[in-house]
Amino acid sequence: MDSSGKNMNSAVTLTLSGMLDVKSAAKLEAEIMSELAGTNKLLLDFKDVTYVSSSGLRVLLTCDKATKEKGGKMTITNASSFVMQIFTVTGFSNILNFK
């Protein structure tokens, strides 16, 4: 999982690629938590994400909760239909914010 962040007016956009699985989940969580030290608005661009495992879902839920605790919002954008199916089947489409 490769990611790159960009600060813009207190909002952070992370562009993700590859698989969000057990190998990449901890790294992504650490990166998101680091970014949340300076903002409460997070946009995750999933354009190049090919798969999300249960470990990845856990990280997204943890980070969404941390963002909400700061009075902010985490939004996922550009998820493929396959990745959206994962969110739908697991019920995460009803929990997380999508654009």
Secondary structure, 3 states (H helix, E strand, C coil): CEEEEEEECCEEEEEEEEEECHHHHHHHHHHHHHHCCCCCEEEEEEEEEEEECHHHHHHHHHHHHHHHHCCCEEEEECCCHHHHHHHHHHCHHHCCEEC
